Amino acid sequence: MGKRWLILSLTMAAQIASLTSLFGVPLVLPALRQEYGLSIAQAGTLAGLPSLGLLLTLLGWGVIIDRYGERVTMAASLTLTALFLVLLGVAHTPLAAGTVLVLVGAAGGPVNAAGGRLVLGWFSARERGLAMGIRQTAQPLGMGMAAAAMPLVAQLYGFAAAMLLPAVLSILVLPLILIFAVPPRRADAGAAAPPRETRPFSPYRHATIWRVHGVSMLLGVAQVTVMTYTLVYLVEDHGWSAPGAGVLIALVQVPAALARLGTGVWSDRVGSRMAPVRVIAAGGAVSLLLLAGTSLLLPATAVALLVLSTVLTMSHNGLTFTAVAETAGMAWAGRAMAAQNSLQAVSSALTPILMGAIIGWQGFPAAFAAAALFSIAAIAVVPAAGRAALRTT
């Protein structure tokens, strides 16, 4: 019983190390711009490059996960991530920094999928919403810790120094993964371990898994918009200091983590992962539209709506990630979760570029409104409840 919770904790720690390396750049965007003399659109492009590296390699990592297991894959990923982050210290041009950031993304991708597959093996179907909800709190909690520390380090010591923080965390987590991150055995997991499919037919012959992928990709646009530009929005439109904005971002991650946990329990109780996603998408769209409308007229209200938008846009990940794995089945789970992350990487790579261009053209409110439109589109793509039923294996 206790071992599966240890496994869950370790996958969370590894995911925090991976996520802060992949998505920590927006937290130090002012330092990045200053170091290389970049415009906001250029800096946003660099911030999206880890997602490009993620996109280029994730499907290959998914095959490795299913073939060689989670422990080997996660250990290799953490090692390479730390190595490439260190190389940022000798990247003295935007081109060199961009190249290293692509490599960081290429190395960091499989931790989320491998950790998710490991947790799915240790928990039964009726517990997975809770377990995956807890695991997905790694993103807001990790980004919260990063938001509290990285802007301050960047202000004092520069961009490359701030990016060493996830490198250190990767190195600290690595030996624990090597020792403890093992798949379940029947004797250890008992009823909690789902049986492996004996006929692993491809889930991609059916539309449901494609629709889950599509929802995740569309909602990722709103999430990445808020994640990438919150700090610079508070600095440039509201006159906050970068460390002060980082503190707010850090504090917001607590309700965001609780929201992921709550939506996981909600999905267990209603027997559907995607029905709650439809509600979350609608709420996110409304909050982003209100944020766009109040940004210029009611600054204090706009900050409150920014907080609400952050929580709502970060609430869906655990549900869509669990849904795609359950739809695929354990034999395809590694590849399906890697495919999910690959499509999310498309959103993560392109969104900063698109929204940076919109901000340069019409300002931050226009970008928030554009992000809301993607959330509205996601509502239409959510599979019907009957076609996205919760699997029992």
C-alpha positions as YAML, in Angstrom:
chain: A
units: angstrom
residues:
- id: 1
  name: MET
  ca: [0.00, 0.00, 0.00]
- id: 2
  name: GLY
  ca: [2.70, 2.51, 1.03]
- id: 3
  name: LYS
  ca: [4.96, 1.75, -1.90]
- id: 4
  name: ARG
  ca: [2.60, 3.12, -4.51]
- id: 5
  name: TRP
  ca: [2.42, 6.45, -2.67]
- id: 6
  name: LEU
  ca: [6.22, 6.56, -2.62]
- id: 7
  name: ILE
  ca: [6.20, 5.94, -6.38]
- id: 8
  name: LEU
  ca: [3.64, 8.73, -6.80]
- id: 9
  name: SER
  ca: [5.82, 11.13, -4.78]
- id: 10
  name: LEU
  ca: [8.92, 10.31, -6.81]
- id: 11
  name: THR
  ca: [7.17, 10.84, -10.13]
- id: 12
  name: MET
  ca: [5.99, 14.21, -8.84]
- id: 13
  name: ALA
  ca: [9.53, 15.23, -7.88]
- id: 14
  name: ALA
  ca: [10.88, 14.16, -11.27]
- id: 15
  name: GLN
  ca: [8.07, 15.98, -13.04]
- id: 16
  name: ILE
  ca: [8.81, 19.18, -11.13]
- id: 17
  name: ALA
  ca: [12.45, 18.99, -12.23]
- id: 18
  name: SER
  ca: [11.43, 18.40, -15.85]
- id: 19
  name: LEU
  ca: [8.68, 21.02, -15.99]
- id: 20
  name: THR
  ca: [10.74, 23.81, -14.49]
- id: 21
  name: SER
  ca: [13.43, 23.19, -17.09]
- id: 22
  name: LEU
  ca: [10.89, 23.12, -19.92]
- id: 23
  name: PHE
  ca: [8.70, 26.03, -18.84]
- id: 24
  name: GLY
  ca: [10.93, 28.08, -16.56]
- id: 25
  name: VAL
  ca: [12.06, 30.46, -19.31]
- id: 26
  name: PRO
  ca: [8.89, 32.65, -19.17]
- id: 27
  name: LEU
  ca: [9.62, 33.28, -15.49]
- id: 28
  name: VAL
  ca: [12.92, 34.94, -16.41]
- id: 29
  name: LEU
  ca: [11.78, 36.62, -19.61]
- id: 30
  name: PRO
  ca: [12.89, 40.14, -18.55]
- id: 31
  name: ALA
  ca: [16.42, 38.84, -17.82]
- id: 32
  name: LEU
  ca: [16.45, 36.95, -21.13]
- id: 33
  name: ARG
  ca: [15.45, 40.07, -23.03]
- id: 34
  name: GLN
  ca: [18.09, 42.15, -21.26]
- id: 35
  name: GLU
  ca: [20.87, 39.61, -21.74]
- id: 36
  name: TYR
  ca: [20.37, 39.22, -25.48]
- id: 37
  name: GLY
  ca: [18.70, 42.53, -26.38]
- id: 38
  name: LEU
  ca: [15.46, 40.92, -27.59]
- id: 39
  name: SER
  ca: [11.96, 42.23, -28.29]
- id: 40
  name: ILE
  ca: [9.04, 40.61, -26.49]
- id: 41
  name: ALA
  ca: [8.13, 38.62, -29.62]
- id: 42
  name: GLN
  ca: [11.73, 37.39, -29.99]
- id: 43
  name: ALA
  ca: [11.93, 36.45, -26.32]
- id: 44
  name: GLY
  ca: [8.60, 34.66, -26.59]
- id: 45
  name: THR
  ca: [9.99, 32.68, -29.51]
- id: 46
  name: LEU
  ca: [12.96, 31.57, -27.40]
- id: 47
  name: ALA
  ca: [10.59, 30.66, -24.56]
- id: 48
  name: GLY
  ca: [8.76, 28.31, -26.93]
- id: 49
  name: LEU
  ca: [11.88, 26.49, -28.16]
- id: 50
  name: PRO
  ca: [11.95, 23.87, -25.37]
- id: 51
  name: SER
  ca: [8.49, 22.86, -26.55]
- id: 52
  name: LEU
  ca: [9.86, 22.50, -30.09]
- id: 53
  name: GLY
  ca: [12.51, 20.11, -28.80]
- id: 54
  name: LEU
  ca: [9.79, 18.29, -26.91]
- id: 55
  name: LEU
  ca: [7.74, 17.94, -30.07]
- id: 56
  name: LEU
  ca: [10.61, 16.56, -32.12]
- id: 57
  name: THR
  ca: [11.46, 13.73, -29.72]
- id: 58
  name: LEU
  ca: [8.42, 12.76, -27.68]
- id: 59
  name: LEU
  ca: [7.05, 10.03, -29.92]
- id: 60
  name: GLY
  ca: [10.45, 8.35, -29.95]
- id: 61
  name: TRP
  ca: [10.59, 8.62, -26.16]
- id: 62
  name: GLY
  ca: [7.13, 6.99, -25.99]
- id: 63
  name: VAL
  ca: [8.41, 3.92, -27.82]
- id: 64
  name: ILE
  ca: [11.38, 3.77, -25.43]
- id: 65
  name: ILE
  ca: [9.04, 3.98, -22.42]
- id: 66
  name: ASP
  ca: [6.90, 1.07, -23.63]
- id: 67
  name: ARG
  ca: [9.93, -1.00, -24.63]
- id: 68
  name: TYR
  ca: [12.50, -0.35, -21.90]
- id: 69
  name: GLY
  ca: [10.42, 0.88, -18.99]
- id: 70
  name: GLU
  ca: [9.88, 4.02, -16.99]
- id: 71
  name: ARG
  ca: [12.97, 3.98, -14.76]
- id: 72
  name: VAL
  ca: [15.55, 3.89, -17.56]
- id: 73
  name: THR
  ca: [13.72, 6.54, -19.54]
- id: 74
  name: MET
  ca: [13.29, 8.94, -16.64]
- id: 75
  name: ALA
  ca: [16.91, 8.56, -15.52]
- id: 76
  name: ALA
  ca: [18.22, 9.27, -19.03]
- id: 77
  name: SER
  ca: [15.95, 12.29, -19.36]
- id: 78
  name: LEU
  ca: [16.98, 13.86, -16.04]
- id: 79
  name: THR
  ca: [20.68, 13.34, -16.78]
- id: 80
  name: LEU
  ca: [20.51, 14.93, -20.23]
- id: 81
  name: THR
  ca: [18.32, 17.79, -18.98]
- id: 82
  name: ALA
  ca: [20.85, 18.77, -16.31]
- id: 83
  name: LEU
  ca: [23.72, 18.59, -18.82]
- id: 84
  name: PHE
  ca: [22.03, 20.84, -21.38]
- id: 85
  name: LEU
  ca: [20.93, 23.40, -18.77]
- id: 86
  name: VAL
  ca: [24.55, 23.75, -17.69]
- id: 87
  name: LEU
  ca: [25.47, 24.51, -21.32]
- id: 88
  name: LEU
  ca: [23.35, 27.68, -21.20]
- id: 89
  name: GLY
  ca: [26.22, 29.22, -19.25]
- id: 90
  name: VAL
  ca: [28.37, 29.22, -22.40]
- id: 91
  name: ALA
  ca: [25.60, 30.23, -24.84]
- id: 92
  name: HIS
  ca: [26.54, 33.85, -25.54]
- id: 93
  name: THR
  ca: [24.29, 34.56, -28.53]
- id: 94
  name: PRO
  ca: [20.52, 34.20, -29.08]
- id: 95
  name: LEU
  ca: [21.18, 31.47, -31.65]
- id: 96
  name: ALA
  ca: [23.33, 29.47, -29.22]
- id: 97
  name: ALA
  ca: [20.80, 29.92, -26.41]
- id: 98
  name: GLY
  ca: [17.97, 28.87, -28.71]
- id: 99
  name: THR
  ca: [19.86, 25.74, -29.77]
- id: 100
  name: VAL
  ca: [20.47, 24.73, -26.17]
- id: 101
  name: LEU
  ca: [16.83, 25.38, -25.26]
- id: 102
  name: VAL
  ca: [15.73, 23.04, -28.07]
- id: 103
  name: LEU
  ca: [18.05, 20.38, -26.62]
- id: 104
  name: VAL
  ca: [16.61, 20.96, -23.13]
- id: 105
  name: GLY
  ca: [13.14, 20.32, -24.51]
- id: 106
  name: ALA
  ca: [14.30, 17.26, -26.43]
- id: 107
  name: ALA
  ca: [15.79, 15.77, -23.28]
- id: 108
  name: GLY
  ca: [13.07, 16.70, -20.80]
- id: 109
  name: GLY
  ca: [10.00, 15.34, -22.55]
- id: 110
  name: PRO
  ca: [9.52, 11.75, -21.40]
- id: 111
  name: VAL
  ca: [9.36, 12.30, -17.64]
- id: 112
  name: ASN
  ca: [5.69, 13.28, -17.70]
- id: 113
  name: ALA
  ca: [4.60, 10.32, -19.84]
- id: 114
  name: ALA
  ca: [6.83, 7.79, -18.08]
- id: 115
  name: GLY
  ca: [5.76, 8.95, -14.64]
- id: 116
  name: GLY
  ca: [2.12, 8.88, -15.68]
- id: 117
  name: ARG
  ca: [2.42, 5.34, -16.99]
- id: 118
  name: LEU
  ca: [4.09, 4.25, -13.76]
- id: 119
  name: VAL
  ca: [1.33, 5.75, -11.62]
- id: 120
  name: LEU
  ca: [-1.37, 4.17, -13.81]
- id: 121
  name: GLY
  ca: [0.19, 0.78, -13.13]
- id: 122
  name: TRP
  ca: [0.14, 1.24, -9.37]
- id: 123
  name: PHE
  ca: [-3.44, 2.55, -8.98]
- id: 124
  name: SER
  ca: [-6.78, 1.06, -9.95]
- id: 125
  name: ALA
  ca: [-9.19, 2.79, -12.33]
- id: 126
  name: ARG
  ca: [-11.39, 4.16, -9.54]
- id: 127
  name: GLU
  ca: [-8.38, 5.74, -7.84]
- id: 128
  name: ARG
  ca: [-6.59, 7.09, -10.87]
- id: 129
  name: GLY
  ca: [-8.40, 10.42, -10.98]
- id: 130
  name: LEU
  ca: [-7.22, 11.13, -7.45]
- id: 131
  name: ALA
  ca: [-3.70, 9.74, -8.04]
- id: 132
  name: MET
  ca: [-3.21, 11.53, -11.34]
- id: 133
  name: GLY
  ca: [-4.74, 14.68, -9.88]
- id: 134
  name: ILE
  ca: [-2.17, 14.58, -7.10]
- id: 135
  name: ARG
  ca: [0.61, 13.90, -9.60]
- id: 136
  name: GLN
  ca: [-0.49, 16.74, -11.85]
- id: 137
  name: THR
  ca: [-0.20, 19.16, -8.93]
- id: 138
  name: ALA
  ca: [3.53, 18.84, -9.66]
- id: 139
  name: GLN
  ca: [3.15, 21.44, -12.41]
- id: 140
  name: PRO
  ca: [1.60, 24.27, -10.37]
- id: 141
  name: LEU
  ca: [3.63, 23.44, -7.26]
- id: 142
  name: GLY
  ca: [6.85, 23.19, -9.24]
- id: 143
  name: MET
  ca: [6.13, 26.34, -11.19]
- id: 144
  name: GLY
  ca: [5.19, 28.07, -7.95]
- id: 145
  name: MET
  ca: [8.55, 27.24, -6.39]
- id: 146
  name: ALA
  ca: [10.28, 28.27, -9.59]
- id: 147
  name: ALA
  ca: [8.33, 31.53, -9.74]
- id: 148
  name: ALA
  ca: [9.41, 32.35, -6.20]
- id: 149
  name: ALA
  ca: [13.10, 31.69, -6.85]
- id: 150
  name: MET
  ca: [13.98, 32.04, -10.53]
- id: 151
  name: PRO
  ca: [13.07, 35.73, -11.13]
- id: 152
  name: LEU
  ca: [15.10, 36.75, -8.08]
- id: 153
  name: VAL
  ca: [18.12, 34.68, -9.14]
- id: 154
  name: ALA
  ca: [17.79, 36.03, -12.68]
- id: 155
  name: GLN
  ca: [17.69, 39.62, -11.42]
- id: 156
  name: LEU
  ca: [20.78, 39.10, -9.28]
- id: 157
  name: TYR
  ca: [22.90, 36.76, -11.41]
- id: 158
  name: GLY
  ca: [21.36, 36.57, -14.88]
- id: 159
  name: PHE
  ca: [19.36, 34.23, -17.10]
- id: 160
  name: ALA
  ca: [21.77, 31.28, -17.23]
- id: 161
  name: ALA
  ca: [22.20, 31.20, -13.44]
- id: 162
  name: ALA
  ca: [18.45, 31.04, -12.92]
- id: 163
  name: MET
  ca: [18.17, 28.11, -15.33]
- id: 164
  name: LEU
  ca: [20.66, 26.15, -13.20]
- id: 165
  name: LEU
  ca: [17.99, 25.68, -10.52]
- id: 166
  name: PRO
  ca: [16.08, 22.95, -12.42]
- id: 167
  name: ALA
  ca: [19.45, 21.38, -13.31]
- id: 168
  name: VAL
  ca: [20.28, 21.00, -9.62]
- id: 169
  name: LEU
  ca: [16.84, 19.55, -8.91]
- id: 170
  name: SER
  ca: [17.25, 17.03, -11.74]
- id: 171
  name: ILE
  ca: [20.55, 15.84, -10.29]
- id: 172
  name: LEU
  ca: [19.03, 15.49, -6.80]
- id: 173
  name: VAL
  ca: [16.05, 13.44, -8.03]
- id: 174
  name: LEU
  ca: [18.07, 11.14, -10.31]
- id: 175
  name: PRO
  ca: [19.41, 8.62, -7.72]
- id: 176
  name: LEU
  ca: [15.96, 8.26, -6.14]
- id: 177
  name: ILE
  ca: [14.46, 7.40, -9.52]
- id: 178
  name: LEU
  ca: [17.19, 4.82, -10.16]
- id: 179
  name: ILE
  ca: [16.55, 3.12, -6.82]
- id: 180
  name: PHE
  ca: [12.79, 3.25, -6.40]
- id: 181
  name: ALA
  ca: [10.96, 3.90, -9.70]
- id: 182
  name: VAL
  ca: [9.96, 0.30, -10.45]
- id: 183
  name: PRO
  ca: [6.77, -1.04, -12.06]
- id: 184
  name: PRO
  ca: [4.26, -2.89, -9.85]
- id: 185
  name: ARG
  ca: [4.29, -6.59, -9.19]
- id: 186
  name: ARG
  ca: [1.09, -8.37, -8.31]
- id: 187
  name: ALA
  ca: [2.42, -9.17, -4.85]
- id: 188
  name: ASP
  ca: [3.18, -5.51, -4.19]
- id: 189
  name: ALA
  ca: [0.21, -3.84, -5.80]
- id: 190
  name: GLY
  ca: [-2.51, -6.45, -5.35]
- id: 191
  name: ALA
  ca: [-5.82, -5.28, -6.74]
- id: 192
  name: ALA
  ca: [-4.36, -1.87, -7.48]
- id: 193
  name: ALA
  ca: [-2.38, -3.17, -10.45]
- id: 194
  name: PRO
  ca: [-4.43, -3.31, -13.65]
- id: 195
  name: PRO
  ca: [-3.85, -6.26, -15.95]
- id: 196
  name: ARG
  ca: [-1.90, -5.70, -19.14]
- id: 197
  name: GLU
  ca: [-3.94, -5.96, -22.32]
- id: 198
  name: THR
  ca: [-3.43, -9.25, -24.12]
- id: 199
  name: ARG
  ca: [-4.62, -7.85, -27.45]
- id: 200
  name: PRO
  ca: [-3.02, -4.42, -27.76]
- id: 201
  name: PHE
  ca: [-4.96, -3.13, -30.75]
- id: 202
  name: SER
  ca: [-4.22, 0.45, -31.70]
- id: 203
  name: PRO
  ca: [-6.60, 2.92, -30.03]
- id: 204
  name: TYR
  ca: [-5.98, 5.31, -32.91]
- id: 205
  name: ARG
  ca: [-8.47, 3.47, -35.07]
- id: 206
  name: HIS
  ca: [-11.21, 5.28, -33.13]
- id: 207
  name: ALA
  ca: [-12.08, 8.97, -32.95]
- id: 208
  name: THR
  ca: [-12.30, 9.28, -29.16]
- id: 209
  name: ILE
  ca: [-8.58, 9.36, -28.48]
- id: 210
  name: TRP
  ca: [-8.05, 11.92, -31.25]
- id: 211
  name: ARG
  ca: [-10.71, 14.15, -29.70]
- id: 212
  name: VAL
  ca: [-9.05, 13.92, -26.29]
- id: 213
  name: HIS
  ca: [-5.76, 14.90, -27.91]
- id: 214
  name: GLY
  ca: [-7.50, 17.81, -29.65]
- id: 215
  name: VAL
  ca: [-9.08, 19.11, -26.45]
- id: 216
  name: SER
  ca: [-5.74, 19.01, -24.68]
- id: 217
  name: MET
  ca: [-4.04, 20.84, -27.53]
- id: 218
  name: LEU
  ca: [-6.68, 23.59, -27.70]
- id: 219
  name: LEU
  ca: [-6.78, 24.15, -23.95]
- id: 220
  name: GLY
  ca: [-2.99, 24.23, -23.97]
- id: 221
  name: VAL
  ca: [-3.10, 27.48, -25.95]
- id: 222
  name: ALA
  ca: [-4.88, 29.32, -23.14]
- id: 223
  name: GLN
  ca: [-2.66, 27.71, -20.50]
- id: 224
  name: VAL
  ca: [0.60, 28.56, -22.26]
- id: 225
  name: THR
  ca: [-0.57, 32.12, -22.97]
- id: 226
  name: VAL
  ca: [-1.12, 32.75, -19.28]
- id: 227
  name: MET
  ca: [2.03, 30.90, -18.22]
- id: 228
  name: THR
  ca: [4.26, 32.70, -20.71]
- id: 229
  name: TYR
  ca: [3.06, 36.27, -20.42]
- id: 230
  name: THR
  ca: [1.72, 36.72, -16.87]
- id: 231
  name: LEU
  ca: [5.00, 37.99, -15.46]
- id: 232
  name: VAL
  ca: [5.79, 40.37, -18.30]
- id: 233
  name: TYR
  ca: [2.13, 41.55, -18.36]
- id: 234
  name: LEU
  ca: [2.30, 42.48, -14.67]
- id: 235
  name: VAL
  ca: [5.66, 44.20, -15.16]
- id: 236
  name: GLU
  ca: [4.84, 46.14, -18.32]
- id: 237
  name: ASP
  ca: [1.11, 46.90, -17.95]
- id: 238
  name: HIS
  ca: [0.82, 47.12, -14.16]
- id: 239
  name: GLY
  ca: [4.27, 48.38, -13.15]
- id: 240
  name: TRP
  ca: [5.16, 45.44, -10.90]
- id: 241
  name: SER
  ca: [8.75, 44.39, -10.25]
- id: 242
  name: ALA
  ca: [9.77, 41.03, -11.71]
- id: 243
  name: PRO
  ca: [10.37, 39.41, -8.25]
- id: 244
  name: GLY
  ca: [7.03, 40.79, -7.04]
- id: 245
  name: ALA
  ca: [5.22, 39.34, -10.03]
- id: 246
  name: GLY
  ca: [7.05, 36.07, -9.40]
- id: 247
  name: VAL
  ca: [5.74, 35.96, -5.85]
- id: 248
  name: LEU
  ca: [2.15, 36.37, -7.09]
- id: 249
  name: ILE
  ca: [2.67, 33.62, -9.67]
- id: 250
  name: ALA
  ca: [4.08, 31.39, -6.92]
- id: 251
  name: LEU
  ca: [1.09, 32.01, -4.65]
- id: 252
  name: VAL
  ca: [-1.40, 31.30, -7.44]
- id: 253
  name: GLN
  ca: [0.06, 27.82, -7.89]
- id: 254
  name: VAL
  ca: [-1.41, 26.70, -4.57]
- id: 255
  name: PRO
  ca: [-5.08, 27.04, -5.62]
- id: 256
  name: ALA
  ca: [-4.09, 25.75, -9.07]
- id: 257
  name: ALA
  ca: [-2.68, 22.59, -7.47]
- id: 258
  name: LEU
  ca: [-5.78, 22.18, -5.32]
- id: 259
  name: ALA
  ca: [-7.94, 22.60, -8.42]
- id: 260
  name: ARG
  ca: [-6.12, 19.75, -10.17]
- id: 261
  name: LEU
  ca: [-6.59, 17.56, -7.14]
- id: 262
  name: GLY
  ca: [-10.25, 18.48, -6.86]
- id: 263
  name: THR
  ca: [-11.00, 17.85, -10.52]
- id: 264
  name: GLY
  ca: [-9.37, 14.42, -10.24]
- id: 265
  name: VAL
  ca: [-11.66, 13.46, -7.35]
- id: 266
  name: TRP
  ca: [-14.61, 14.97, -9.24]
- id: 267
  name: SER
  ca: [-13.88, 12.77, -12.27]
- id: 268
  name: ASP
  ca: [-13.68, 9.63, -10.09]
- id: 269
  name: ARG
  ca: [-17.08, 10.39, -8.59]
- id: 270
  name: VAL
  ca: [-18.88, 11.12, -11.85]
- id: 271
  name: GLY
  ca: [-17.16, 8.26, -13.71]
- id: 272
  name: SER
  ca: [-15.94, 10.51, -16.52]
- id: 273
  name: ARG
  ca: [-12.74, 12.42, -17.13]
- id: 274
  name: MET
  ca: [-14.02, 14.60, -19.96]
- id: 275
  name: ALA
  ca: [-17.35, 15.87, -18.60]
- id: 276
  name: PRO
  ca: [-15.54, 18.03, -16.01]
- id: 277
  name: VAL
  ca: [-13.15, 19.21, -18.75]
- id: 278
  name: ARG
  ca: [-16.07, 20.76, -20.64]
- id: 279
  name: VAL
  ca: [-17.04, 22.79, -17.56]
- id: 280
  name: ILE
  ca: [-13.43, 23.86, -16.96]
- id: 281
  name: ALA
  ca: [-13.01, 24.96, -20.58]
- id: 282
  name: ALA
  ca: [-16.16, 27.10, -20.38]
- id: 283
  name: GLY
  ca: [-15.05, 28.71, -17.14]
- id: 284
  name: GLY
  ca: [-11.61, 29.45, -18.54]
- id: 285
  name: ALA
  ca: [-13.05, 31.05, -21.65]
- id: 286
  name: VAL
  ca: [-15.32, 33.34, -19.63]
- id: 287
  name: SER
  ca: [-12.54, 34.41, -17.25]
- id: 288
  name: LEU
  ca: [-10.14, 35.19, -20.13]
- id: 289
  name: LEU
  ca: [-12.77, 37.26, -21.95]
- id: 290
  name: LEU
  ca: [-13.48, 39.22, -18.76]
- id: 291
  name: LEU
  ca: [-9.73, 39.69, -18.25]
- id: 292
  name: ALA
  ca: [-9.40, 41.07, -21.78]
- id: 293
  name: GLY
  ca: [-12.28, 43.46, -21.20]
- id: 294
  name: THR
  ca: [-11.09, 44.83, -17.85]
- id: 295
  name: SER
  ca: [-7.32, 45.02, -18.41]
- id: 296
  name: LEU
  ca: [-7.40, 48.68, -19.43]
- id: 297
  name: LEU
  ca: [-10.34, 49.97, -17.39]
- id: 298
  name: LEU
  ca: [-10.11, 48.14, -14.03]
- id: 299
  name: PRO
  ca: [-6.49, 47.18, -13.29]
- id: 300
  name: ALA
  ca: [-7.17, 45.73, -9.82]
- id: 301
  name: THR
  ca: [-10.01, 43.61, -11.16]
- id: 302
  name: ALA
  ca: [-7.82, 42.52, -14.04]
- id: 303
  name: VAL
  ca: [-5.20, 41.13, -11.64]
- id: 304
  name: ALA
  ca: [-7.90, 39.15, -9.79]
- id: 305
  name: LEU
  ca: [-9.21, 37.79, -13.09]
- id: 306
  name: LEU
  ca: [-5.66, 36.91, -14.11]
- id: 307
  name: VAL
  ca: [-5.38, 34.80, -10.96]
- id: 308
  name: LEU
  ca: [-8.71, 33.10, -11.72]
- id: 309
  name: SER
  ca: [-7.71, 32.49, -15.34]
- id: 310
  name: THR
  ca: [-4.44, 30.94, -14.21]
- id: 311
  name: VAL
  ca: [-6.23, 28.49, -11.91]
- id: 312
  name: LEU
  ca: [-8.85, 27.52, -14.49]
- id: 313
  name: THR
  ca: [-6.48, 27.12, -17.44]
- id: 314
  name: MET
  ca: [-4.23, 24.86, -15.37]
- id: 315
  name: SER
  ca: [-7.02, 22.60, -14.07]
- id: 316
  name: HIS
  ca: [-7.57, 20.26, -17.01]
- id: 317
  name: ASN
  ca: [-4.19, 18.53, -17.44]
- id: 318
  name: GLY
  ca: [-4.67, 15.66, -15.03]
- id: 319
  name: LEU
  ca: [-8.06, 14.82, -16.52]
- id: 320
  name: THR
  ca: [-7.03, 14.85, -20.17]
- id: 321
  name: PHE
  ca: [-3.79, 13.00, -19.44]
- id: 322
  name: THR
  ca: [-5.62, 10.27, -17.51]
- id: 323
  name: ALA
  ca: [-8.34, 10.09, -20.16]
- id: 324
  name: VAL
  ca: [-5.91, 9.51, -23.01]
- id: 325
  name: ALA
  ca: [-4.05, 6.79, -21.09]
- id: 326
  name: GLU
  ca: [-7.25, 5.00, -20.11]
- id: 327
  name: THR
  ca: [-8.59, 5.24, -23.65]
- id: 328
  name: ALA
  ca: [-5.36, 3.78, -25.02]
- id: 329
  name: GLY
  ca: [-4.95, 0.99, -22.45]
- id: 330
  name: MET
  ca: [-1.72, 0.07, -20.68]
- id: 331
  name: ALA
  ca: [-0.08, -1.56, -23.71]
- id: 332
  name: TRP
  ca: [-0.31, 1.73, -25.61]
- id: 333
  name: ALA
  ca: [-0.21, 4.12, -22.63]
- id: 334
  name: GLY
  ca: [3.41, 5.23, -23.06]
- id: 335
  name: ARG
  ca: [2.96, 6.05, -26.73]
- id: 336
  name: ALA
  ca: [-0.44, 7.64, -26.22]
- id: 337
  name: MET
  ca: [0.78, 9.89, -23.40]
- id: 338
  name: ALA
  ca: [3.86, 10.78, -25.45]
- id: 339
  name: ALA
  ca: [1.58, 11.66, -28.37]
- id: 340
  name: GLN
  ca: [-0.52, 13.78, -26.02]
- id: 341
  name: ASN
  ca: [2.56, 15.62, -24.86]
- id: 342
  name: SER
  ca: [3.72, 16.01, -28.46]
- id: 343
  name: LEU
  ca: [0.50, 17.74, -29.43]
- id: 344
  name: GLN
  ca: [0.67, 19.88, -26.31]
- id: 345
  name: ALA
  ca: [4.20, 20.76, -27.37]
- id: 346
  name: VAL
  ca: [2.80, 22.11, -30.63]
- id: 347
  name: SER
  ca: [0.65, 24.47, -28.57]
- id: 348
  name: SER
  ca: [3.54, 25.30, -26.26]
- id: 349
  name: ALA
  ca: [5.92, 26.04, -29.13]
- id: 350
  name: LEU
  ca: [3.57, 28.04, -31.34]
- id: 351
  name: THR
  ca: [1.51, 29.88, -28.73]
- id: 352
  name: PRO
  ca: [4.29, 32.21, -27.46]
- id: 353
  name: ILE
  ca: [5.08, 33.18, -31.06]
- id: 354
  name: LEU
  ca: [1.43, 33.77, -32.00]
- id: 355
  name: MET
  ca: [0.54, 35.60, -28.80]
- id: 356
  name: GLY
  ca: [3.77, 37.60, -28.85]
- id: 357
  name: ALA
  ca: [2.83, 38.87, -32.30]
- id: 358
  name: ILE
  ca: [-0.71, 39.71, -31.13]
- id: 359
  name: ILE
  ca: [0.65, 41.54, -28.07]
- id: 360
  name: GLY
  ca: [3.05, 43.53, -30.25]
- id: 361
  name: TRP
  ca: [0.15, 44.40, -32.55]
- id: 362
  name: GLN
  ca: [-2.79, 45.04, -30.19]
- id: 363
  name: GLY
  ca: [-1.55, 44.50, -26.63]
- id: 364
  name: PHE
  ca: [-2.11, 41.93, -23.91]
- id: 365
  name: PRO
  ca: [-5.96, 42.15, -23.82]
- id: 366
  name: ALA
  ca: [-6.12, 40.99, -27.44]
- id: 367
  name: ALA
  ca: [-3.95, 37.98, -26.61]
- id: 368
  name: PHE
  ca: [-6.19, 37.00, -23.69]
- id: 369
  name: ALA
  ca: [-9.27, 37.26, -25.94]
- id: 370
  name: ALA
  ca: [-7.60, 35.12, -28.58]
- id: 371
  name: ALA
  ca: [-6.75, 32.50, -25.97]
- id: 372
  name: ALA
  ca: [-10.40, 32.42, -24.90]
- id: 373
  name: LEU
  ca: [-11.44, 31.51, -28.44]
- id: 374
  name: PHE
  ca: [-9.30, 28.37, -28.29]
- id: 375
  name: SER
  ca: [-10.99, 27.36, -25.02]
- id: 376
  name: ILE
  ca: [-14.38, 27.81, -26.67]
- id: 377
  name: ALA
  ca: [-13.28, 25.59, -29.54]
- id: 378
  name: ALA
  ca: [-12.21, 22.93, -27.04]
- id: 379
  name: ILE
  ca: [-15.75, 22.74, -25.63]
- id: 380
  name: ALA
  ca: [-17.02, 21.58, -29.01]
- id: 381
  name: VAL
  ca: [-14.29, 18.94, -29.34]
- id: 382
  name: VAL
  ca: [-14.83, 17.25, -25.94]
- id: 383
  name: PRO
  ca: [-16.04, 13.66, -26.57]
- id: 384
  name: ALA
  ca: [-19.58, 12.81, -25.52]
- id: 385
  name: ALA
  ca: [-19.74, 11.17, -22.09]
- id: 386
  name: GLY
  ca: [-20.73, 7.80, -23.47]
- id: 387
  name: ARG
  ca: [-17.76, 7.67, -25.84]
- id: 388
  name: ALA
  ca: [-15.23, 8.68, -23.18]
- id: 389
  name: ALA
  ca: [-16.32, 6.37, -20.44]
- id: 390
  name: LEU
  ca: [-13.92, 5.61, -17.62]
- id: 391
  name: ARG
  ca: [-12.07, 2.33, -18.26]
- id: 392
  name: THR
  ca: [-11.80, -0.26, -15.53]
- id: 393
  name: THR
  ca: [-8.42, -1.64, -16.64]
...
